[in-house]
Amino acid sequence: MSVPLLLFTCNTLLAKENSDNSTNQATESIDNIAPFAEWSPLLRAAFRGHNSTVLSLINQGARVSSQDHDQRTPLMYAAFKGHNEIILTLLKKGADIDQTDKDGLSALFWAVRGGYVDTASLLIKQGAKINIQDKKLNSPLLWAIRGNLESIAIALINAQANVDLADKNGMNPLIVASERDDLATVKLLLAAKAKTDVEDKFGRSPLWIATEREQLSIVEQLLAGGAPVNQADKRGQTPLMRAALHGRVDLCRLLIENGANIGLASNNGNSALHFAASNGHTDIINLLMANKAKLELRNSFGYSAIMLASERGYLNAVNRLLSYQPDLTHKNKHGDTALTLARNNGHMDIARQIKASTKE
């Protein structure tokens, strides 16, 4: 059949099925990526959900694997729109279930993007590759988690999807779920034996991220699932350091109870006590000191905890640290003590407290 005749046949069939709303559908598109007017008749019919038209066009010679300029096929558009009957028709007529578009996306990806759990399940049942990755190394499971599509994530996991498959940035399902504060999915992944010692390109583990986002329930779940409590990012910062920085005494206590090493220091030599002192978190200073934190530990720039608190003007933190009788003669790399740091930064109340302490 010639192309003009095929177009005429398609338009006639579509008009019969949609005479009441053909004007609106004539401009229908997907994310403004592929103008509807540029699609082949089969692509149009598959997108609109007209199974009889799809079947008629194929029987008249339309290629089941025809593509638009983004290399998307009728099967992909049917999956995106949740047209299960058309999917079965196309597969029966020889459509490649795992064919990908220019971005490396298969029909299963498009079913996930459309949010259709029944369509995703159908494609899985028909043999679609569940661990296929696009050009950015995303998997259908990652897409489902990023889209808050728990039912599709469950379907993929039940079909034995690889729960540890990461994208090009090292983001795997458990890291993404932790970053999105998605407790339900974290539980789901841990039940599926997801690895907890993974990290993204910045060296951030799921536990590090959950701590950074101050998600106590997720931190609890990850620790119960065996997450390494002292796993640091590429700056050498551990979850305990981040909890101390944010002033979360509950998280600090939980991490310590689960084996967090208080004596560890970051690449710049800062311990959890440094982070607590430099942000004025008195309760955390008390907790760390009660667990034998190193009061005199100095970072790469020669700062002890009390020097940081003095420089930044945290009077309560300075008073608390003074109660543990620190060595006030220590100097940083610029020759400053806690007293001179307080004076130079205009914190005269702190300077007076330090001066009084030295007299004692």
HUURJO-V331592 format. One record per residue. N is the residue number from 0. RES is the residue in one letter. PHI is phi in whole degrees, 0 to 359 (999 if undefined). NEAR is the number of other C-alpha atoms within 10 Angstrom. Layout:
[[N/RES/PHI/NEAR] [N/RES/PHI/NEAR]]
This chain:
[[0/M/999/8] [1/S/287/8] [2/V/300/11] [3/P/301/9] [4/L/292/10] [5/L/295/18] [6/L/298/15] [7/F/297/12] [8/T/297/17] [9/C/299/20] [10/N/298/15] [11/T/294/12] [12/L/295/19] [13/L/294/20] [14/A/298/13] [15/K/294/10] [16/E/276/13] [17/N/221/13] [18/S/295/10] [19/D/281/9] [20/N/221/10] [21/S/294/14] [22/T/295/10] [23/N/293/8] [24/Q/289/12] [25/A/296/12] [26/T/252/10] [27/E/295/17] [28/S/212/15] [29/I/246/12] [30/D/56/7] [31/N/57/8] [32/I/274/9] [33/A/237/15] [34/P/307/15] [35/F/301/19] [36/A/296/12] [37/E/271/11] [38/W/283/18] [39/S/288/20] [40/P/305/25] [41/L/292/28] [42/L/298/25] [43/R/298/26] [44/A/295/25] [45/A/294/26] [46/F/293/28] [47/R/281/19] [48/G/89/20] [49/H/260/20] [50/N/295/21] [51/S/296/17] [52/T/292/24] [53/V/303/28] [54/L/296/19] [55/S/296/15] [56/L/296/21] [57/I/296/16] [58/N/294/12] [59/Q/267/13] [60/G/111/11] [61/A/295/18] [62/R/283/17] [63/V/294/23] [64/S/259/18] [65/S/300/17] [66/Q/230/18] [67/D/270/16] [68/H/288/13] [69/D/260/12] [70/Q/66/16] [71/R/270/23] [72/T/255/28] [73/P/305/29] [74/L/297/35] [75/M/294/28] [76/Y/290/25] [77/A/296/30] [78/A/293/30] [79/F/298/23] [80/K/266/21] [81/G/74/23] [82/H/270/22] [83/N/294/20] [84/E/297/14] [85/I/293/25] [86/I/303/27] [87/L/296/18] [88/T/297/18] [89/L/296/23] [90/L/294/15] [91/K/296/9] [92/K/270/15] [93/G/102/12] [94/A/297/19] [95/D/278/16] [96/I/294/20] [97/D/252/20] [98/Q/299/18] [99/T/243/21] [100/D/269/19] [101/K/296/12] [102/D/263/13] [103/G/83/18] [104/L/265/22] [105/S/266/27] [106/A/301/29] [107/L/297/30] [108/F/303/28] [109/W/291/23] [110/A/295/29] [111/V/295/27] [112/R/299/18] [113/G/286/18] [114/G/82/22] [115/Y/260/22] [116/V/293/21] [117/D/293/17] [118/T/289/26] [119/A/299/30] [120/S/296/19] [121/L/297/18] [122/L/297/23] [123/I/299/17] [124/K/297/10] [125/Q/276/13] [126/G/101/11] [127/A/297/19] [128/K/290/16] [129/I/274/22] [130/N/256/16] [131/I/297/21] [132/Q/236/22] [133/D/279/18] [134/K/289/13] [135/K/259/12] [136/L/69/17] [137/N/288/23] [138/S/252/25] [139/P/304/28] [140/L/296/30] [141/L/299/26] [142/W/299/19] [143/A/297/23] [144/I/291/23] [145/R/295/17] [146/G/268/15] [147/N/56/16] [148/L/257/18] [149/E/298/19] [150/S/296/15] [151/I/288/25] [152/A/301/28] [153/I/297/19] [154/A/298/17] [155/L/292/22] [156/I/294/17] [157/N/297/10] [158/A/270/13] [159/Q/73/12] [160/A/298/20] [161/N/288/18] [162/V/281/23] [163/D/249/20] [164/L/291/20] [165/A/250/23] [166/D/276/18] [167/K/292/12] [168/N/262/13] [169/G/80/19] [170/M/278/24] [171/N/251/26] [172/P/306/30] [173/L/291/31] [174/I/295/25] [175/V/296/22] [176/A/298/26] [177/S/294/24] [178/E/292/20] [179/R/267/17] [180/D/57/18] [181/D/262/19] [182/L/298/16] [183/A/300/11] [184/T/287/22] [185/V/301/23] [186/K/299/18] [187/L/299/18] [188/L/290/21] [189/L/295/18] [190/A/295/10] [191/A/271/15] [192/K/68/12] [193/A/296/20] [194/K/291/18] [195/T/257/20] [196/D/262/14] [197/V/281/21] [198/E/209/25] [199/D/272/19] [200/K/293/12] [201/F/264/12] [202/G/82/17] [203/R/277/25] [204/S/272/27] [205/P/304/32] [206/L/294/32] [207/W/301/30] [208/I/294/24] [209/A/297/26] [210/T/292/29] [211/E/302/21] [212/R/271/18] [213/E/59/19] [214/Q/260/18] [215/L/303/15] [216/S/297/13] [217/I/289/24] [218/V/301/27] [219/E/300/18] [220/Q/296/16] [221/L/294/22] [222/L/295/16] [223/A/296/11] [224/G/274/16] [225/G/92/13] [226/A/298/21] [227/P/296/20] [228/V/287/22] [229/N/255/22] [230/Q/293/22] [231/A/260/23] [232/D/278/20] [233/K/289/15] [234/R/268/13] [235/G/81/18] [236/Q/270/24] [237/T/267/29] [238/P/304/29] [239/L/299/32] [240/M/297/30] [241/R/291/22] [242/A/296/26] [243/A/295/31] [244/L/300/23] [245/H/276/20] [246/G/77/22] [247/R/266/20] [248/V/296/22] [249/D/294/14] [250/L/292/23] [251/C/300/26] [252/R/297/17] [253/L/298/16] [254/L/294/22] [255/I/296/18] [256/E/297/9] [257/N/258/17] [258/G/99/11] [259/A/299/20] [260/N/273/18] [261/I/292/22] [262/G/277/15] [263/L/293/21] [264/A/232/23] [265/S/285/18] [266/N/300/14] [267/N/266/13] [268/G/85/18] [269/N/273/23] [270/S/263/30] [271/A/301/30] [272/L/295/31] [273/H/301/28] [274/F/296/24] [275/A/294/29] [276/A/294/30] [277/S/289/24] [278/N/239/19] [279/G/71/25] [280/H/269/23] [281/T/297/21] [282/D/300/16] [283/I/286/26] [284/I/302/26] [285/N/299/19] [286/L/297/16] [287/L/292/23] [288/M/293/16] [289/A/294/9] [290/N/253/13] [291/K/68/11] [292/A/295/19] [293/K/275/18] [294/L/297/20] [295/E/266/15] [296/L/301/17] [297/R/246/22] [298/N/279/18] [299/S/296/14] [300/F/257/13] [301/G/86/17] [302/Y/270/24] [303/S/268/30] [304/A/299/28] [305/I/291/30] [306/M/293/28] [307/L/293/23] [308/A/296/29] [309/S/293/30] [310/E/296/24] [311/R/268/18] [312/G/86/24] [313/Y/264/22] [314/L/299/20] [315/N/298/15] [316/A/294/27] [317/V/297/26] [318/N/300/18] [319/R/295/18] [320/L/293/21] [321/L/298/17] [322/S/294/10] [323/Y/264/11] [324/Q/56/12] [325/P/286/14] [326/D/281/15] [327/L/271/18] [328/T/269/11] [329/H/301/17] [330/K/239/20] [331/N/279/18] [332/K/293/11] [333/H/261/8] [334/G/87/10] [335/D/266/17] [336/T/260/23] [337/A/301/27] [338/L/294/24] [339/T/291/18] [340/L/295/23] [341/A/295/26] [342/R/296/18] [343/N/296/12] [344/N/256/13] [345/G/78/14] [346/H/263/19] [347/M/290/16] [348/D/296/15] [349/I/291/25] [350/A/301/24] [351/R/295/14] [352/Q/296/15] [353/I/295/21] [354/K/298/14] [355/A/295/10] [356/S/293/14] [357/T/290/14] [358/K/291/6] [359/E/295/5]]
